[in-house]
């Protein structure tokens, strides 16, 4: 009887280890990415999980003869000798001794994915053929970098004694209410897809003090813009026993520093492939909402039409100002008007028209919303009633307040948004594996 012992023996050598196997015969498994026929020989480019490896076929290397069955899109096991690439310093290639075909494509590729980039392909076409276009090295590099962002967020918070949580996505109430909420028929009862894990984060602060989640959220916004998705990944945290909402901004700054260092050290190949300019983060400047409006008016001569929130152009101007004044790609804007913040946002005791809240702008676009929450039961009920809300509709949420909550606050950081601006994309869909917007639910 066979027994499984959990030991994963390597049956294929990774390209990063080729330098250890020069002049040795090894096995390389992957997909044939491209074949370039030359006079008397051929370059066979094999795509592995993270690399694109140059292999060389020539009758002089072995008795193996490559035929027409070996085509782009085949899954193969190539055996050959590792040698130094004579044309590129510190690079290696595989002299093919044999190719075993593991599977063959039923059809040829509908899109040429073995070019350096897919910039010439319209976005809709790129997304329609996403299972194929993601095989392009630059396309897949986007989501390795995105992995690094989420990984860095998780690793940093775990180092700061946070507990990772997983909250329900089918809820009895919406965390923010309004029209941008998906309604579902749940066995004859109306329920909602989660706009955020906000209520559950707060409920768990008295349990764990510090919690975080990386997961999907859903917004039924009828926006067909370059910066909106109807399903996206939110990186949320909530922390208790804070002295002020500055503690939350400090925690995010530390997380961003850690993320950028992690990308630099462990995702350098993807960064180089996409020509990414990582921001340097030492300190992040802060500015109050109304002071920011004044700068927009006086410095940039723009007429303000809305004193409750920022227009996209105003965010861009603030990003430009932060870069000019502080050489910073980031800017915290604090003390947003109370009427534009959710009912759980704590008002500033010194000026209740404004809240102890913030947004983080990255290169002129908002990527984070956060702040201090109301932790007193009576204060939370009073604010709900002042907004015409019925506290009875939020019984389970208010249960946490009723039985004691420490001062606390948190934030939500959009993973696709930060990826989009880190990589310089003009459309957030390029930063989503399989985007969901008002027009797209496939593939």
C-alpha positions as CSV (number, residue, x, y, z in Angstrom):
1,X,0.0,0.0,0.0
2,X,1.3,3.5,-0.9
3,X,1.5,6.0,1.9
4,X,1.6,9.8,1.5
5,X,4.2,11.5,3.6
6,X,3.8,15.2,2.6
7,X,7.2,15.4,1.1
8,X,7.3,17.2,-2.2
9,X,10.3,16.0,-4.2
10,X,11.3,18.4,-7.0
11,X,11.0,16.8,-10.4
12,X,11.9,19.9,-12.3
13,X,14.7,22.5,-11.9
14,X,13.8,26.1,-11.6
15,X,15.6,28.7,-13.7
16,X,16.9,30.5,-10.6
17,X,18.9,27.3,-9.8
18,X,20.4,26.9,-13.3
19,X,23.7,28.5,-12.1
20,X,24.1,25.5,-9.7
21,X,23.7,23.0,-12.5
22,X,26.0,24.3,-15.3
23,X,27.1,21.4,-17.6
24,X,24.6,19.1,-15.9
25,X,21.6,17.5,-17.5
26,X,18.3,18.6,-15.8
27,X,14.5,18.4,-16.4
28,X,12.5,21.6,-17.0
29,X,8.7,21.5,-17.0
30,X,6.6,24.3,-18.5
31,X,4.6,25.6,-21.5
32,X,6.1,26.3,-24.9
33,X,5.9,30.0,-25.1
34,X,7.5,30.6,-28.5
35,X,9.5,28.7,-31.1
36,X,11.9,30.7,-33.3
37,X,13.2,28.6,-36.2
38,X,16.7,29.5,-37.3
39,X,19.0,28.0,-39.9
40,X,20.0,24.5,-38.6
41,X,18.6,25.1,-35.1
42,X,15.7,26.6,-33.1
43,X,15.1,28.6,-30.0
44,X,12.4,27.0,-27.9
45,X,11.2,29.4,-25.2
46,X,9.6,27.6,-22.3
47,X,7.4,29.5,-19.8
48,X,7.5,28.3,-16.2
49,X,5.6,29.6,-13.2
50,X,7.7,32.7,-12.9
51,X,10.3,32.6,-15.7
52,X,10.7,32.5,-19.5
53,X,13.6,30.1,-20.2
54,X,15.5,30.1,-23.4
55,X,16.2,26.5,-24.7
56,X,18.1,25.6,-27.8
57,X,17.3,22.7,-30.1
58,X,19.9,21.5,-32.5
59,X,20.6,18.0,-34.0
60,X,24.2,18.3,-32.8
61,X,23.2,18.2,-29.1
62,X,21.5,14.7,-29.2
63,X,19.8,12.1,-31.3
64,X,16.4,13.7,-30.5
65,X,14.6,15.2,-33.5
66,X,11.9,17.8,-32.8
67,X,8.9,17.6,-35.1
68,X,5.7,19.5,-35.9
69,X,3.9,18.1,-32.8
70,X,6.0,20.5,-30.7
71,X,4.0,23.7,-31.0
72,X,3.4,26.9,-29.0
73,X,0.9,26.1,-26.1
74,X,2.2,22.6,-25.5
75,X,2.9,21.5,-21.9
76,X,6.2,19.8,-22.0
77,X,9.0,18.1,-20.0
78,X,12.3,19.1,-21.5
79,X,15.5,17.3,-20.7
80,X,18.8,19.0,-21.5
81,X,22.1,20.4,-20.4
82,X,22.5,23.7,-18.7
83,X,25.0,26.0,-20.3
84,X,25.9,29.7,-20.1
85,X,24.3,32.0,-22.6
86,X,27.1,33.2,-24.8
87,X,25.3,36.4,-25.7
88,X,24.0,37.6,-22.3
89,X,26.0,37.9,-19.2
90,X,24.8,36.0,-16.1
91,X,22.1,34.2,-18.1
92,X,21.8,30.5,-18.8
93,X,20.0,28.3,-21.4
94,X,19.1,24.7,-21.9
95,X,20.6,22.6,-24.7
96,X,17.6,20.3,-25.5
97,X,18.3,16.5,-25.4
98,X,14.6,15.5,-25.4
99,X,11.1,17.0,-25.2
100,X,8.2,14.9,-23.8
101,X,4.9,16.4,-24.7
102,X,2.5,16.3,-21.8
103,X,-0.5,17.9,-23.5
104,X,-1.2,19.7,-26.8
105,X,-3.6,22.7,-27.5
106,X,-6.8,21.9,-29.4
107,X,-6.5,25.2,-31.3
108,X,-3.9,27.8,-31.9
109,X,-3.8,30.9,-29.7
110,X,-6.5,33.5,-30.6
111,X,-4.0,36.3,-29.5
112,X,-0.3,36.4,-29.8
113,X,0.8,36.4,-26.2
114,X,4.5,35.8,-26.7
115,X,5.4,39.4,-27.4
116,X,6.9,41.6,-24.7
117,X,3.6,43.3,-24.0
118,X,0.0,43.4,-25.0
119,X,-0.3,47.2,-25.2
120,X,-1.7,47.1,-28.8
121,X,-4.6,44.9,-27.7
122,X,-7.8,46.7,-26.8
123,X,-8.8,46.3,-23.2
124,X,-12.1,44.5,-23.9
125,X,-10.2,42.0,-26.1
126,X,-7.6,41.5,-23.4
127,X,-10.3,40.8,-20.8
128,X,-12.4,38.6,-23.1
129,X,-9.5,36.3,-23.5
130,X,-8.2,36.7,-19.9
131,X,-7.3,33.0,-19.4
132,X,-4.9,33.4,-22.4
133,X,-3.7,37.0,-22.1
134,X,-2.6,36.4,-18.5
135,X,0.0,34.0,-19.8
136,X,1.9,37.0,-21.2
137,X,4.9,37.5,-18.9
138,X,4.1,41.2,-18.3
139,X,0.4,40.5,-17.6
140,X,1.2,37.8,-15.1
141,X,3.9,40.0,-13.4
142,X,1.2,42.4,-12.5
143,X,-0.4,39.9,-10.2
144,X,2.8,38.6,-8.7
145,X,3.4,42.2,-7.6
146,X,-0.2,42.3,-6.3
147,X,0.5,39.2,-4.4
148,X,3.5,41.0,-2.8
149,X,1.3,43.9,-1.8
150,X,-1.3,41.7,-0.1
151,X,1.5,39.5,1.4
152,X,3.3,42.5,2.8
153,X,0.1,43.9,4.3
154,X,-0.5,40.5,6.0
155,X,3.0,39.9,7.2
156,X,3.4,43.4,8.7
157,X,0.1,43.3,10.6
158,X,0.8,39.8,11.9
159,X,4.1,41.2,13.2
160,X,2.1,43.9,15.0
161,X,0.0,41.4,16.9
162,X,-3.0,41.5,14.6
163,X,-5.3,38.5,14.2
164,X,-6.5,37.6,10.7
165,X,-10.2,37.2,10.4
166,X,-12.7,36.1,7.7
167,X,-16.1,37.7,7.8
168,X,-19.4,36.9,6.1
169,X,-20.2,38.3,2.7
170,X,-23.9,37.8,3.0
171,X,-25.3,40.3,5.5
172,X,-28.5,41.5,7.1
173,X,-27.5,45.1,6.8
174,X,-25.2,47.2,4.6
175,X,-22.3,48.7,6.4
176,X,-22.6,52.0,4.6
177,X,-26.2,51.9,3.4
178,X,-27.2,54.0,0.4
179,X,-28.0,52.9,-3.1
180,X,-24.7,51.2,-3.8
181,X,-25.6,47.9,-2.2
182,X,-26.4,44.5,-3.9
183,X,-29.7,43.0,-2.7
184,X,-30.2,39.2,-2.8
185,X,-33.2,36.9,-2.3
186,X,-32.0,34.7,0.6
187,X,-34.6,32.0,1.0
188,X,-37.4,34.6,0.7
189,X,-35.6,37.2,2.8
190,X,-33.8,40.3,1.5
191,X,-30.1,40.3,2.4
192,X,-27.1,42.2,1.1
193,X,-23.6,41.6,-0.3
194,X,-21.0,43.0,2.0
195,X,-19.9,46.6,1.2
196,X,-17.1,46.1,3.7
197,X,-16.3,43.9,6.7
198,X,-16.8,47.1,8.9
199,X,-19.4,45.8,11.4
200,X,-17.5,42.6,12.0
201,X,-14.1,44.2,12.4
202,X,-15.6,46.4,15.1
203,X,-17.4,43.6,16.8
204,X,-14.1,41.7,17.0
205,X,-12.0,44.5,18.5
206,X,-13.1,43.7,22.1
207,X,-12.2,40.1,21.3
208,X,-8.7,40.4,19.7
209,X,-8.0,44.1,20.0
210,X,-6.3,44.2,16.5
211,X,-7.8,42.4,13.5
212,X,-7.4,42.5,9.7
213,X,-8.9,40.9,6.6
214,X,-8.0,40.7,2.9
215,X,-11.1,39.8,1.0
216,X,-13.7,40.8,-1.6
217,X,-16.3,43.6,-1.1
218,X,-19.2,44.6,-3.4
219,X,-20.4,48.0,-4.5
220,X,-23.5,48.3,-6.7
221,X,-22.3,51.6,-8.2
222,X,-23.5,52.4,-11.7
223,X,-20.1,53.8,-12.6
224,X,-18.4,52.9,-15.8
225,X,-15.2,54.7,-15.2
226,X,-11.5,53.8,-15.2
227,X,-11.3,53.7,-11.4
228,X,-14.4,51.8,-10.3
229,X,-15.1,48.0,-10.0
230,X,-18.2,46.4,-8.6
231,X,-16.2,43.7,-6.8
232,X,-12.7,44.4,-5.5
233,X,-10.3,43.3,-2.9
234,X,-10.2,45.3,0.3
235,X,-7.4,45.2,2.8
236,X,-9.0,46.1,6.1
237,X,-7.7,46.6,9.6
238,X,-9.3,47.6,12.9
239,X,-7.3,48.3,16.1
240,X,-8.4,49.0,19.6
241,X,-7.1,51.0,22.5
242,X,-6.0,53.8,20.2
243,X,-5.1,57.2,21.6
244,X,-6.2,59.0,18.4
245,X,-6.8,58.3,14.7
246,X,-3.1,59.1,14.1
247,X,-2.4,55.7,15.5
248,X,-4.2,54.2,12.5
249,X,-2.3,56.4,10.0
250,X,1.0,55.4,11.6
251,X,0.0,51.7,11.3
252,X,-0.7,52.2,7.6
253,X,2.5,54.1,7.0
254,X,4.4,51.2,8.6
255,X,2.6,48.7,6.5
256,X,3.3,50.6,3.3
257,X,7.0,50.8,4.2
258,X,7.1,47.1,4.7
259,X,5.3,46.4,1.5
260,X,7.7,48.5,-0.6
261,X,10.7,46.9,1.0
262,X,9.3,43.4,0.4
263,X,8.6,44.2,-3.3
264,X,12.1,45.5,-3.7
265,X,13.7,42.5,-2.2
266,X,11.6,39.6,-3.5
267,X,9.8,40.9,-6.6
268,X,12.7,42.7,-8.3
269,X,12.3,40.7,-11.5
270,X,8.7,41.6,-11.9
271,X,9.4,45.2,-11.0
272,X,12.1,45.4,-13.6
273,X,9.9,43.7,-16.3
274,X,7.2,46.3,-15.7
275,X,9.7,49.2,-15.2
276,X,8.1,50.1,-11.9
277,X,9.2,53.1,-9.9
278,X,8.7,52.2,-6.3
279,X,7.9,55.2,-4.0
280,X,10.3,56.0,-1.2
281,X,8.4,56.2,2.1
282,X,10.0,57.9,5.1
283,X,7.1,60.0,6.4
284,X,3.8,60.8,4.9
285,X,2.5,64.4,5.2
286,X,-1.0,65.2,6.5
287,X,-3.3,68.1,5.7
288,X,-6.8,68.9,6.9
289,X,-9.7,68.7,4.4
290,X,-10.5,72.4,4.5
291,X,-6.8,73.4,4.3
292,X,-6.5,71.2,1.2
293,X,-9.5,72.9,-0.4
294,X,-7.8,76.3,0.3
295,X,-4.6,75.1,-1.5
296,X,-6.6,73.9,-4.4
297,X,-8.2,77.4,-4.6
298,X,-5.2,79.6,-4.0
299,X,-2.4,77.6,-5.5
300,X,-4.1,76.0,-8.5
301,X,-6.8,78.7,-9.0
302,X,-9.6,76.1,-9.2
303,X,-13.1,77.1,-8.2
304,X,-14.5,74.9,-5.5
305,X,-18.0,73.6,-6.2
306,X,-18.3,70.9,-3.5
307,X,-17.1,71.5,0.1
308,X,-18.1,68.0,1.2
309,X,-15.7,65.9,-0.8
310,X,-13.0,66.0,-3.5
311,X,-13.5,65.7,-7.2
312,X,-11.0,63.5,-9.0
313,X,-9.2,66.5,-10.5
314,X,-8.8,68.0,-7.0
315,X,-7.2,64.7,-5.7
316,X,-4.8,64.9,-8.6
317,X,-3.9,68.5,-7.8
318,X,-3.3,67.5,-4.2
319,X,-1.0,64.7,-5.3
320,X,0.9,67.1,-7.4
321,X,1.2,69.5,-4.4
322,X,2.4,66.8,-2.1
323,X,5.1,65.8,-4.6
324,X,6.2,69.4,-5.1
325,X,6.2,70.4,-1.4
326,X,7.3,67.2,0.3
327,X,8.6,64.9,-2.5
328,X,6.0,62.5,-1.3
329,X,3.8,60.2,-3.5
330,X,1.4,59.9,-0.6
331,X,-0.7,62.4,1.3
332,X,-3.1,61.9,4.2
333,X,-6.1,64.2,4.1
334,X,-7.9,64.4,7.5
335,X,-11.0,65.8,9.1
336,X,-13.6,65.1,6.4
337,X,-17.0,66.7,6.8
338,X,-19.3,64.6,9.0
339,X,-22.2,64.6,6.5
340,X,-20.0,62.7,4.0
341,X,-18.7,60.0,6.4
342,X,-20.5,56.9,7.6
343,X,-22.6,56.9,10.8
344,X,-19.9,55.1,12.7
345,X,-17.3,57.8,12.1
346,X,-16.4,59.7,15.3
347,X,-17.0,63.5,15.1
348,X,-14.3,65.8,16.2
349,X,-15.1,67.0,19.7
350,X,-13.6,70.4,18.9
351,X,-15.7,70.8,15.8
352,X,-18.5,68.2,15.3
353,X,-19.0,69.3,11.7
354,X,-15.9,67.3,10.9
355,X,-14.8,63.8,11.7
356,X,-11.7,62.2,13.1
357,X,-11.2,60.5,9.7
358,X,-8.8,60.5,6.8
359,X,-8.2,59.4,3.2
360,X,-4.8,58.4,1.9
361,X,-4.0,59.7,-1.6
362,X,-1.4,57.9,-3.7
363,X,-0.1,59.8,-6.7
364,X,-3.3,61.8,-6.8
365,X,-6.0,59.1,-6.2
366,X,-7.7,57.9,-3.0
367,X,-6.7,54.4,-2.1
368,X,-7.7,54.4,1.6
369,X,-10.5,55.6,3.8
370,X,-10.2,55.3,7.5
371,X,-10.6,56.9,10.9
372,X,-11.7,56.6,14.5
373,X,-15.0,55.0,15.2
374,X,-17.7,55.8,17.8
375,X,-17.2,53.4,20.7
376,X,-19.8,54.7,23.1
377,X,-23.2,53.0,22.8
378,X,-25.3,56.0,23.6
379,X,-23.3,58.3,21.2
380,X,-23.7,55.8,18.4
381,X,-27.4,55.4,18.9
382,X,-27.8,59.2,19.0
383,X,-25.9,59.7,15.7
384,X,-28.0,57.0,14.1
385,X,-31.2,58.7,15.2
386,X,-29.9,62.1,14.1
387,X,-29.5,60.6,10.6
388,X,-33.0,59.1,10.5
389,X,-31.8,55.6,11.1
390,X,-33.5,53.0,13.2
391,X,-31.1,51.5,15.8
392,X,-33.3,48.4,16.0
393,X,-32.1,47.5,12.5
394,X,-28.5,47.2,13.7
395,X,-29.1,45.1,16.9
396,X,-26.2,42.7,16.4
397,X,-23.8,45.5,15.5
398,X,-24.8,47.6,18.5
399,X,-24.6,44.6,20.8
400,X,-20.8,45.1,20.8
401,X,-21.2,48.7,21.8
402,X,-23.8,48.0,24.4
403,X,-21.5,45.6,26.3
404,X,-18.4,47.7,26.1
405,X,-16.0,48.8,23.4
406,X,-12.5,50.3,23.7
407,X,-11.5,53.4,21.7
408,X,-10.8,52.0,18.2
409,X,-10.5,52.8,14.5
410,X,-9.4,51.3,11.3
411,X,-9.2,51.6,7.5
412,X,-9.9,49.9,4.2
413,X,-7.2,49.9,1.4
414,X,-8.2,49.0,-2.1
415,X,-5.8,46.4,-3.5
416,X,-6.6,47.0,-7.2
417,X,-6.3,50.8,-6.7
418,X,-2.9,50.7,-5.2
419,X,-1.7,48.2,-7.8
420,X,-3.1,50.4,-10.6
421,X,-1.2,53.5,-9.5
422,X,2.0,51.7,-8.4
423,X,2.2,50.3,-11.9
424,X,1.1,53.4,-13.7
425,X,-2.1,52.0,-15.3
426,X,-4.8,54.2,-16.6
427,X,-7.6,51.7,-15.9
428,X,-8.1,49.7,-12.7
429,X,-9.3,46.7,-14.8
430,X,-5.7,46.0,-15.7
431,X,-5.0,45.5,-12.0
432,X,-7.9,43.0,-11.5
433,X,-7.4,39.3,-12.5
434,X,-11.1,38.9,-13.6
435,X,-12.8,42.3,-13.3
436,X,-16.4,42.7,-12.4
437,X,-18.0,45.9,-13.5
438,X,-21.5,47.0,-14.7
439,X,-20.8,45.4,-18.1
440,X,-18.7,42.3,-17.3
441,X,-19.3,39.1,-15.3
442,X,-17.2,36.8,-17.5
443,X,-14.8,35.1,-17.8
